[in-house]
């Protein structure tokens, strides 16, 4: 339980799936910056319009997790990168 099977030789745990979604969310928010983005827009862009509850919940959990560790700011429905996330993005780009 808690694992996703993708083919016979590949099993990913829930933790690994969460890490992948968090990475996708952070990359998307940084790519869109300085334009603001809502949680609903992130869900549509990452999981696709009309996605199911599990996919939507994964993106929403990722936003909350990244906000909880200080990489994103969640202001009502808006999601913005923190200064730390922006600086890290600058360092990776240099």
N, CA, C and O atoms as CSV, one atom per row, in Angstrom:
chain,resi,resn,atom,element,x,y,z
A,1,UNK,N,N,0.841,-1.176,0.000
A,1,UNK,CA,C,0.000,0.000,0.000
A,1,UNK,C,C,0.887,1.240,0.000
A,1,UNK,O,O,1.974,1.216,0.577
A,2,UNK,N,N,0.446,2.317,-0.632
A,2,UNK,CA,C,1.247,3.521,-0.672
A,2,UNK,C,C,2.260,3.525,-1.796
A,2,UNK,O,O,3.134,4.391,-1.833
A,3,UNK,N,N,2.163,2.572,-2.716
A,3,UNK,CA,C,3.097,2.541,-3.828
A,3,UNK,C,C,2.323,2.563,-5.141
A,3,UNK,O,O,1.202,2.060,-5.227
A,4,UNK,N,N,2.928,3.142,-6.138
A,4,UNK,CA,C,2.321,3.222,-7.459
A,4,UNK,C,C,3.166,2.372,-8.392
A,4,UNK,O,O,4.384,2.538,-8.458
A,5,UNK,N,N,2.529,1.469,-9.106
A,5,UNK,CA,C,3.246,0.579,-10.003
A,5,UNK,C,C,3.142,1.128,-11.416
A,5,UNK,O,O,2.046,1.347,-11.933
A,6,UNK,N,N,4.286,1.345,-12.026
A,6,UNK,CA,C,4.361,1.785,-13.420
A,6,UNK,C,C,5.218,0.779,-14.161
A,6,UNK,O,O,6.432,0.946,-14.278
A,7,UNK,N,N,4.596,-0.233,-14.644
A,7,UNK,CA,C,5.352,-1.287,-15.298
A,7,UNK,C,C,5.851,-2.276,-14.273
A,7,UNK,O,O,5.745,-2.046,-13.069
A,8,UNK,N,N,6.377,-3.340,-14.735
A,8,UNK,CA,C,6.773,-4.445,-13.877
A,8,UNK,C,C,7.959,-4.108,-12.975
A,8,UNK,O,O,8.004,-4.562,-11.832
A,9,UNK,N,N,8.907,-3.333,-13.457
A,9,UNK,CA,C,10.142,-3.099,-12.709
A,9,UNK,C,C,10.199,-1.761,-11.996
A,9,UNK,O,O,11.237,-1.406,-11.435
A,10,UNK,N,N,9.110,-1.014,-12.005
A,10,UNK,CA,C,9.190,0.322,-11.434
A,10,UNK,C,C,8.079,0.547,-10.417
A,10,UNK,O,O,6.898,0.548,-10.762
A,11,UNK,N,N,8.463,0.734,-9.183
A,11,UNK,CA,C,7.495,1.031,-8.124
A,11,UNK,C,C,7.940,2.320,-7.461
A,11,UNK,O,O,9.087,2.445,-7.032
A,12,UNK,N,N,7.016,3.291,-7.378
A,12,UNK,CA,C,7.324,4.551,-6.709
A,12,UNK,C,C,6.468,4.668,-5.465
A,12,UNK,O,O,5.274,4.370,-5.489
A,13,UNK,N,N,7.075,5.096,-4.397
A,13,UNK,CA,C,6.339,5.280,-3.154
A,13,UNK,C,C,5.571,6.592,-3.195
A,13,UNK,O,O,5.807,7.440,-4.055
A,14,UNK,N,N,4.660,6.742,-2.263
A,14,UNK,CA,C,3.891,7.980,-2.152
A,14,UNK,C,C,4.820,9.158,-1.908
A,14,UNK,O,O,4.605,10.237,-2.459
A,15,UNK,N,N,5.840,8.969,-1.096
A,15,UNK,CA,C,6.796,10.037,-0.815
A,15,UNK,C,C,7.498,10.495,-2.092
A,15,UNK,O,O,7.684,11.693,-2.308
A,16,UNK,N,N,7.883,9.549,-2.925
A,16,UNK,CA,C,8.537,9.913,-4.184
A,16,UNK,C,C,7.581,10.649,-5.113
A,16,UNK,O,O,7.968,11.614,-5.772
A,17,UNK,N,N,6.332,10.192,-5.165
A,17,UNK,CA,C,5.323,10.873,-5.976
A,17,UNK,C,C,5.114,12.302,-5.474
A,17,UNK,O,O,5.043,13.232,-6.276
A,18,UNK,N,N,5.016,12.484,-4.160
A,18,UNK,CA,C,4.848,13.822,-3.584
A,18,UNK,C,C,6.021,14.721,-3.937
A,18,UNK,O,O,5.836,15.896,-4.255
A,19,UNK,N,N,7.225,14.173,-3.881
A,19,UNK,CA,C,8.428,14.948,-4.209
A,19,UNK,C,C,8.400,15.393,-5.669
A,19,UNK,O,O,8.775,16.524,-5.981
A,20,UNK,N,N,7.963,14.519,-6.555
A,20,UNK,CA,C,7.884,14.863,-7.978
A,20,UNK,C,C,6.848,15.962,-8.226
A,20,UNK,O,O,7.091,16.882,-9.007
A,21,UNK,N,N,5.704,15.866,-7.565
A,21,UNK,CA,C,4.668,16.885,-7.742
A,21,UNK,C,C,5.132,18.209,-7.146
A,21,UNK,O,O,4.900,19.265,-7.734
A,22,UNK,N,N,5.786,18.165,-5.985
A,22,UNK,CA,C,6.312,19.402,-5.392
A,22,UNK,C,C,7.306,20.063,-6.334
A,22,UNK,O,O,7.285,21.282,-6.504
A,23,UNK,N,N,8.169,19.274,-6.943
A,23,UNK,CA,C,9.127,19.827,-7.900
A,23,UNK,C,C,8.442,20.465,-9.098
A,23,UNK,O,O,8.845,21.536,-9.553
A,24,UNK,N,N,7.416,19.813,-9.603
A,24,UNK,CA,C,6.671,20.364,-10.747
A,24,UNK,C,C,5.968,21.659,-10.365
A,24,UNK,O,O,5.958,22.612,-11.145
A,25,UNK,N,N,5.382,21.701,-9.175
A,25,UNK,CA,C,4.693,22.912,-8.723
A,25,UNK,C,C,5.683,24.062,-8.582
A,25,UNK,O,O,5.430,25.165,-9.068
A,26,UNK,N,N,6.808,23.812,-7.921
A,26,UNK,CA,C,7.795,24.872,-7.712
A,26,UNK,C,C,8.341,25.373,-9.046
A,26,UNK,O,O,8.476,26.580,-9.243
A,27,UNK,N,N,8.652,24.466,-9.955
A,27,UNK,CA,C,9.151,24.875,-11.266
A,27,UNK,C,C,8.126,25.718,-12.014
A,27,UNK,O,O,8.484,26.708,-12.654
A,28,UNK,N,N,6.869,25.337,-11.939
A,28,UNK,CA,C,5.816,26.085,-12.641
A,28,UNK,C,C,5.655,27.484,-12.049
A,28,UNK,O,O,5.545,28.464,-12.786
A,29,UNK,N,N,5.641,27.575,-10.720
A,29,UNK,CA,C,5.486,28.890,-10.073
A,29,UNK,C,C,6.672,29.790,-10.419
A,29,UNK,O,O,6.491,30.975,-10.697
A,30,UNK,N,N,7.875,29.236,-10.405
A,30,UNK,CA,C,9.059,30.027,-10.746
A,30,UNK,C,C,9.040,30.444,-12.214
A,30,UNK,O,O,9.462,31.552,-12.546
A,31,UNK,N,N,8.563,29.586,-13.081
A,31,UNK,CA,C,8.514,29.909,-14.518
A,31,UNK,C,C,7.500,31.011,-14.804
A,31,UNK,O,O,7.714,31.834,-15.693
A,32,UNK,N,N,6.419,31.031,-14.070
A,32,UNK,CA,C,5.361,32.018,-14.282
A,32,UNK,C,C,5.697,33.362,-13.642
A,32,UNK,O,O,5.232,34.404,-14.105
A,33,UNK,N,N,6.499,33.342,-12.583
A,33,UNK,CA,C,6.841,34.567,-11.851
A,33,UNK,C,C,7.416,35.606,-12.809
A,33,UNK,O,O,8.234,35.232,-13.651
A,34,UNK,N,N,7.053,36.863,-12.741
A,34,UNK,CA,C,6.400,37.576,-11.651
A,34,UNK,C,C,4.878,37.584,-11.709
A,34,UNK,O,O,4.234,38.216,-10.871
A,35,UNK,N,N,4.298,36.898,-12.675
A,35,UNK,CA,C,2.840,36.839,-12.735
A,35,UNK,C,C,2.313,35.941,-11.626
A,35,UNK,O,O,2.876,34.877,-11.369
A,36,UNK,N,N,1.250,36.355,-10.975
A,36,UNK,CA,C,0.669,35.511,-9.935
A,36,UNK,C,C,-0.093,34.347,-10.560
A,36,UNK,O,O,-0.545,34.430,-11.702
A,37,UNK,N,N,-0.228,33.283,-9.812
A,37,UNK,CA,C,-0.963,32.108,-10.268
A,37,UNK,C,C,-1.823,31.618,-9.113
A,37,UNK,O,O,-1.429,31.730,-7.952
A,38,UNK,N,N,-2.979,31.084,-9.420
A,38,UNK,CA,C,-3.845,30.547,-8.376
A,38,UNK,C,C,-3.612,29.042,-8.245
A,38,UNK,O,O,-3.030,28.404,-9.123
A,39,UNK,N,N,-4.077,28.500,-7.136
A,39,UNK,CA,C,-3.980,27.058,-6.932
A,39,UNK,C,C,-4.747,26.334,-8.038
A,39,UNK,O,O,-4.267,25.334,-8.572
A,40,UNK,N,N,-5.931,26.829,-8.383
A,40,UNK,CA,C,-6.738,26.196,-9.434
A,40,UNK,C,C,-6.007,26.194,-10.776
A,40,UNK,O,O,-6.065,25.212,-11.516
A,41,UNK,N,N,-5.317,27.296,-11.090
A,41,UNK,CA,C,-4.553,27.354,-12.340
A,41,UNK,C,C,-3.400,26.358,-12.323
A,41,UNK,O,O,-3.110,25.723,-13.337
A,42,UNK,N,N,-2.743,26.222,-11.177
A,42,UNK,CA,C,-1.666,25.237,-11.068
A,42,UNK,C,C,-2.189,23.823,-11.272
A,42,UNK,O,O,-1.571,23.011,-11.960
A,43,UNK,N,N,-3.329,23.542,-10.669
A,43,UNK,CA,C,-3.937,22.216,-10.845
A,43,UNK,C,C,-4.196,21.966,-12.325
A,43,UNK,O,O,-3.852,20.901,-12.840
A,44,UNK,N,N,-4.794,22.927,-13.011
A,44,UNK,CA,C,-5.093,22.778,-14.439
A,44,UNK,C,C,-3.825,22.585,-15.261
A,44,UNK,O,O,-3.801,21.763,-16.177
A,45,UNK,N,N,-2.771,23.333,-14.946
A,45,UNK,CA,C,-1.541,23.265,-15.731
A,45,UNK,C,C,-0.737,21.999,-15.469
A,45,UNK,O,O,-0.099,21.466,-16.377
A,46,UNK,N,N,-0.765,21.521,-14.238
A,46,UNK,CA,C,0.060,20.365,-13.881
A,46,UNK,C,C,-0.704,19.054,-14.041
A,46,UNK,O,O,-0.177,18.095,-14.605
A,47,UNK,N,N,-1.931,19.007,-13.554
A,47,UNK,CA,C,-2.710,17.765,-13.596
A,47,UNK,C,C,-3.652,17.713,-14.790
A,47,UNK,O,O,-4.122,16.639,-15.164
A,48,UNK,N,N,-3.930,18.865,-15.387
A,48,UNK,CA,C,-4.819,18.917,-16.543
A,48,UNK,C,C,-6.239,19.277,-16.157
A,48,UNK,O,O,-6.715,18.941,-15.072
A,49,UNK,N,N,-6.893,19.955,-17.052
A,49,UNK,CA,C,-8.299,20.323,-16.810
A,49,UNK,C,C,-9.121,19.049,-16.707
A,49,UNK,O,O,-8.908,18.097,-17.457
A,50,UNK,N,N,-10.048,19.041,-15.784
A,50,UNK,CA,C,-10.905,17.877,-15.607
A,50,UNK,C,C,-10.219,16.708,-14.923
A,50,UNK,O,O,-10.679,15.571,-15.026
A,51,UNK,N,N,-9.124,16.975,-14.228
A,51,UNK,CA,C,-8.421,15.893,-13.535
A,51,UNK,C,C,-9.277,15.353,-12.393
A,51,UNK,O,O,-10.247,15.986,-11.976
A,52,UNK,N,N,-8.908,14.188,-11.898
A,52,UNK,CA,C,-9.678,13.595,-10.808
A,52,UNK,C,C,-9.219,14.125,-9.450
A,52,UNK,O,O,-8.258,14.890,-9.365
A,53,UNK,N,N,-9.905,13.718,-8.403
A,53,UNK,CA,C,-9.625,14.211,-7.060
A,53,UNK,C,C,-8.187,13.914,-6.632
A,53,UNK,O,O,-7.531,14.762,-6.028
A,54,UNK,N,N,-7.710,12.738,-6.938
A,54,UNK,CA,C,-6.362,12.340,-6.492
A,54,UNK,C,C,-5.311,13.270,-7.083
A,54,UNK,O,O,-4.403,13.706,-6.375
A,55,UNK,N,N,-5.423,13.577,-8.364
A,55,UNK,CA,C,-4.450,14.457,-9.011
A,55,UNK,C,C,-4.545,15.883,-8.469
A,55,UNK,O,O,-3.527,16.519,-8.197
A,56,UNK,N,N,-5.779,16.381,-8.313
A,56,UNK,CA,C,-5.981,17.728,-7.774
A,56,UNK,C,C,-5.443,17.810,-6.349
A,56,UNK,O,O,-4.783,18.783,-5.986
A,57,UNK,N,N,-5.724,16.787,-5.545
A,57,UNK,CA,C,-5.262,16.772,-4.166
A,57,UNK,C,C,-3.734,16.752,-4.088
A,57,UNK,O,O,-3.153,17.381,-3.204
A,58,UNK,N,N,-3.091,16.045,-4.994
A,58,UNK,CA,C,-1.623,15.980,-4.997
A,58,UNK,C,C,-1.016,17.364,-5.223
A,58,UNK,O,O,-0.049,17.735,-4.557
A,59,UNK,N,N,-1.577,18.122,-6.153
A,59,UNK,CA,C,-1.070,19.475,-6.426
A,59,UNK,C,C,-1.351,20.385,-5.234
A,59,UNK,O,O,-0.483,21.156,-4.824
A,60,UNK,N,N,-2.543,20.301,-4.682
A,60,UNK,CA,C,-2.886,21.139,-3.522
A,60,UNK,C,C,-2.003,20.808,-2.322
A,60,UNK,O,O,-1.575,21.713,-1.606
A,61,UNK,N,N,-1.722,19.521,-2.093
A,61,UNK,CA,C,-0.813,19.127,-1.003
A,61,UNK,C,C,0.593,19.658,-1.242
A,61,UNK,O,O,1.273,20.088,-0.310
A,62,UNK,N,N,1.023,19.626,-2.501
A,62,UNK,CA,C,2.359,20.130,-2.843
A,62,UNK,C,C,2.455,21.620,-2.537
A,62,UNK,O,O,3.456,22.079,-1.985
A,63,UNK,N,N,1.432,22.368,-2.889
A,63,UNK,CA,C,1.427,23.808,-2.606
A,63,UNK,C,C,1.514,24.039,-1.101
A,63,UNK,O,O,2.306,24.860,-0.639
A,64,UNK,N,N,0.700,23.315,-0.340
A,64,UNK,CA,C,0.733,23.476,1.129
A,64,UNK,C,C,2.085,23.071,1.704
A,64,UNK,O,O,2.606,23.740,2.597
A,65,UNK,N,N,2.651,21.991,1.202
A,65,UNK,CA,C,3.951,21.538,1.695
A,65,UNK,C,C,5.059,22.530,1.398
A,65,UNK,O,O,5.901,22.799,2.254
A,66,UNK,N,N,5.065,23.074,0.193
A,66,UNK,CA,C,6.094,24.057,-0.179
A,66,UNK,C,C,5.905,25.367,0.575
A,66,UNK,O,O,6.880,26.037,0.915
A,67,UNK,N,N,4.658,25.728,0.834
A,67,UNK,CA,C,4.400,26.925,1.644
A,67,UNK,C,C,4.844,26.677,3.084
A,67,UNK,O,O,5.388,27.571,3.732
A,68,UNK,N,N,4.615,25.484,3.574
A,68,UNK,CA,C,4.996,25.151,4.945
A,68,UNK,C,C,6.491,25.177,5.191
A,68,UNK,O,O,6.934,25.463,6.303
A,69,UNK,N,N,7.273,24.880,4.164
A,69,UNK,CA,C,8.733,24.902,4.346
A,69,UNK,C,C,9.354,26.211,3.860
A,69,UNK,O,O,10.577,26.349,3.837
A,70,UNK,N,N,8.512,27.174,3.470
A,70,UNK,CA,C,9.013,28.504,3.156
A,70,UNK,C,C,9.413,28.756,1.716
A,70,UNK,O,O,10.014,29.791,1.424
A,71,UNK,N,N,9.100,27.845,0.805
A,71,UNK,CA,C,9.464,28.063,-0.594
A,71,UNK,C,C,8.378,28.773,-1.391
A,71,UNK,O,O,8.657,29.386,-2.421
A,72,UNK,N,N,7.147,28.690,-0.917
A,72,UNK,CA,C,6.038,29.393,-1.556
A,72,UNK,C,C,5.274,30.194,-0.521
A,72,UNK,O,O,5.294,29.885,0.671
A,73,UNK,N,N,4.599,31.233,-1.000
A,73,UNK,CA,C,3.651,31.980,-0.174
A,73,UNK,C,C,2.269,31.678,-0.730
A,73,UNK,O,O,2.046,31.767,-1.937
A,74,UNK,N,N,1.358,31.325,0.136
A,74,UNK,CA,C,-0.026,31.066,-0.248
A,74,UNK,C,C,-0.869,32.159,0.380
A,74,UNK,O,O,-1.096,32.163,1.590
A,75,UNK,N,N,-1.330,33.082,-0.442
A,75,UNK,CA,C,-2.123,34.224,0.019
A,75,UNK,C,C,-3.513,34.062,-0.580
A,75,UNK,O,O,-3.745,34.350,-1.754
A,76,UNK,N,N,-4.440,33.589,0.270
A,76,UNK,CA,C,-5.773,33.193,-0.178
A,76,UNK,C,C,-5.600,32.166,-1.288
A,76,UNK,O,O,-5.075,31.084,-1.026
A,77,UNK,N,N,-6.017,32.458,-2.511
A,77,UNK,CA,C,-5.884,31.476,-3.591
A,77,UNK,C,C,-4.615,31.683,-4.417
A,77,UNK,O,O,-4.288,30.852,-5.264
A,78,UNK,N,N,-3.892,32.790,-4.176
A,78,UNK,CA,C,-2.690,33.081,-4.960
A,78,UNK,C,C,-1.471,32.342,-4.418
A,78,UNK,O,O,-1.298,32.195,-3.208
A,79,UNK,N,N,-0.638,31.885,-5.339
A,79,UNK,CA,C,0.605,31.194,-4.990
A,79,UNK,C,C,1.754,32.004,-5.561
A,79,UNK,O,O,1.791,32.289,-6.758
A,80,UNK,N,N,2.694,32.375,-4.695
A,80,UNK,CA,C,3.852,33.168,-5.101
A,80,UNK,C,C,5.124,32.522,-4.566
A,80,UNK,O,O,5.101,31.924,-3.490
A,81,UNK,N,N,6.236,32.630,-5.299
A,81,UNK,CA,C,7.485,32.082,-4.791
A,81,UNK,C,C,8.047,32.975,-3.679
A,81,UNK,O,O,7.869,34.193,-3.696
A,82,UNK,N,N,8.716,32.360,-2.731
A,82,UNK,CA,C,9.367,33.133,-1.670
A,82,UNK,C,C,10.687,33.697,-2.199
A,82,UNK,O,O,11.159,33.309,-3.267
A,83,UNK,N,N,11.264,34.606,-1.443
A,83,UNK,CA,C,12.577,35.148,-1.833
A,83,UNK,C,C,13.617,34.038,-1.881
A,83,UNK,O,O,14.491,34.040,-2.748
A,84,UNK,N,N,13.525,33.094,-0.958
A,84,UNK,CA,C,14.477,31.978,-0.942
A,84,UNK,C,C,14.362,31.150,-2.227
A,84,UNK,O,O,15.375,30.764,-2.810
A,85,UNK,N,N,13.140,30.880,-2.661
A,85,UNK,CA,C,12.946,30.108,-3.892
A,85,UNK,C,C,13.473,30.870,-5.105
A,85,UNK,O,O,14.095,30.286,-5.992
A,86,UNK,N,N,13.218,32.180,-5.137
A,86,UNK,CA,C,13.702,32.999,-6.251
A,86,UNK,C,C,15.225,33.034,-6.293
A,86,UNK,O,O,15.820,32.952,-7.368
A,87,UNK,N,N,15.854,33.154,-5.135
A,87,UNK,CA,C,17.318,33.177,-5.074
A,87,UNK,C,C,17.916,31.833,-5.503
A,87,UNK,O,O,18.905,31.785,-6.234
A,88,UNK,N,N,17.297,30.750,-5.038
A,88,UNK,CA,C,17.750,29.426,-5.426
A,88,UNK,C,C,17.645,29.247,-6.949
A,88,UNK,O,O,18.541,28.682,-7.576
A,89,UNK,N,N,16.562,29.724,-7.524
A,89,UNK,CA,C,16.377,29.664,-8.964
A,89,UNK,C,C,17.456,30.468,-9.687
A,89,UNK,O,O,17.971,30.040,-10.720
A,90,UNK,N,N,17.793,31.630,-9.139
A,90,UNK,CA,C,18.885,32.429,-9.716
A,90,UNK,C,C,20.198,31.675,-9.683
A,90,UNK,O,O,20.935,31.672,-10.669
A,91,UNK,N,N,20.501,31.038,-8.564
A,91,UNK,CA,C,21.755,30.300,-8.419
A,91,UNK,C,C,21.841,29.145,-9.392
A,91,UNK,O,O,22.908,28.874,-9.944
A,92,UNK,N,N,20.734,28.463,-9.609
A,92,UNK,CA,C,20.732,27.336,-10.554
A,92,UNK,C,C,20.914,27.820,-11.985
A,92,UNK,O,O,21.493,27.121,-12.816
A,93,UNK,N,N,20.416,29.021,-12.266
A,93,UNK,CA,C,20.502,29.551,-13.623
A,93,UNK,C,C,21.848,30.138,-13.960
A,93,UNK,O,O,22.154,30.353,-15.132
A,94,UNK,N,N,22.670,30.404,-12.944
A,94,UNK,CA,C,23.970,31.037,-13.198
A,94,UNK,C,C,25.021,30.045,-13.584
A,94,UNK,O,O,26.167,30.423,-13.830
